Amino acid sequence: MWKYIEMEYIYRDIKLILKKPVVEIFNEYGKKNSKNEIGGVLIGKIYPEYITIEKLTKPSKLDKSTKLSFIRSKKSAQRKINKNWKNSNGTLIYLGEWHTHPSINPIPSQQDIKMISESLKYTVMEIDFLFLIILGLNNFLWIGIQNQDGLKKMTKKD
């Protein structure tokens, strides 16, 4: 379990902050030994100097999950994205995807890389990046940013 209220990651001049409710949910799922991968979407805000992940969606019954793959329900996720956007007067937006991997040191699979790249390519947004977070065993996080240059790993700031 992390002792942090918030967690901060950087890549070049991009600063990403995981807010307390997100860290708490990752703590919850990091403790579970789920037989299958689980996941959802990242919802947050963009500020001039940093980006925050304020919320994430939890797994839906409509998701498809196996031991080595996770495909979230677009319909269920879109409803949650729309609700957050509407309730926040357009300040909370879709910022990417998260899911678990059954390993201590998770890294994105080819399927993960393709998924986040296609999500960026086909999602109509005013931003030109998305985040991918993979939660491994023992609460190890792999966090990356997908932009036109590809998927790049972010570094935890202590």
N, C-alpha and C positions, 0 to 999 in steps of 0.2 A: 504494500500500500504506500502511496506517495504521501509525503507530509506537506506537500505544497497546496496552497489555495488556488494558485494559478500556475501555469507552466508556459514558458516562453521559448520559442524556436526562431531561428533566423536562417535566411539564405540571401547572401549578398545584402541588398538594402531592404529586404522584405522581413518584417517582424510579425510573427504570428503568436497570439496569446490564447491559450486554452483557459477559459474561465472556470471558476470553481464548480458549477453544476456539471460541466463536461468531464472534469477530472474525477468527480465523484462517480459518475456513470462508468467511466473507464475502470475505476477501482472496483466497482461492483462486478463488471464483466470479466475483469482480470482475475478475480478470485474463483470464478466458476470454471469448471472443467467441462465445457460443453462438448458433446460428441461431434457437433457440426459447427461450421463457420457461421457467424452471425454478423449483422452490420446494419447500416443505415446511412443517412445523409448528415452532412455538417451544415449548420445554420449559424450565421453570424453577421457581423457588421464590419464595414470598411471605414477607417479613419485616415486622415492624411499621413500620419506617422506609423500606423500599425493596423493590423487586422485582428479581430477577435472571433473565436468560435464560442458562441454564447450557449448554443443548444445542439443536441444531436438527436436524431430519431432513433428509437429503439426498434428492434426487430419486429416485423409484422407477420401475422399468420399467412399473409399472401406471398411472403418471400420464399424463394427456393434455396434450400440449404443442404449441403452434404458435408462430409468430413473434410473435403479438400476444395470446396467452392461455395460461393454465396452469390446469389442473384436476387437483388432486392426488387420488390414490386414497384414498378414505376407509378402505377395508379395510387397506391397507398402513400408513397413518398411525396408525390406531387400535391396531394391533398394537404399533407402536413406542411410542406413548403409554402403553399398558398395561404394557409391559415396563419402561419407565423408572419408572413409578409403583410397580410391584411391587418392583423392585430397590432403590428408595430408601425403602421403607417408607412410601409415600404422601407424600413430601415434594416430589418432582418431578412437576409437573402441566402439562397443556396450557395454554398462555398465548396462543396466537394462530397467525398464519400469516406466512410470508415467501415472496417470489418475486422474480424479476428483471423488469426492463423494459428494452427496447432504447433507452434514452435517457439523456442525461447527467444531467438533472434530473427524475427520475421523480416523478410524482404519481399518486394512486390514480385509476383509471378508474371509471366508473359500475359496471362489473362487479365491481371490487374492493370498492367501498363496499357494494354489495348482498351480496356474499359474506361480508364480515366482520360485517355487521349480522345476517345470517341465522345465521351461526355462533354469535354471542352469544345470539340469540333461542332457538335450538333445541338448544344444548348444555346439558346438565344439569351444573351446577357450583355451587360455593359462592362463586364470585366474580361480580361484575357488570360485568366489563370484559374485553376482549381486546386484544392488540396486533397491528398490521399493520406489517410491515417490507417495503419495496420497495428492492431493490438495483439501482441504475442503473449505467451505464457509468462508468468511472473511479472505482469504489467509492463513488459517492455514495449515501447512505442517506436514504430518507424513512421516518420512524417516526411512527406514529400510535397513539392509544388510542381504542378503540370502547367507549362506554358508553351509558347510556340517553339521553344528550344528542347522540349521533352520534359521528362520527369526527373527532378533533381531532389536529392535528399536534403532536408533541413537539419540544422544542428541545434541541440538543446543548449540554451543559455543558462548558466548557473547563477 
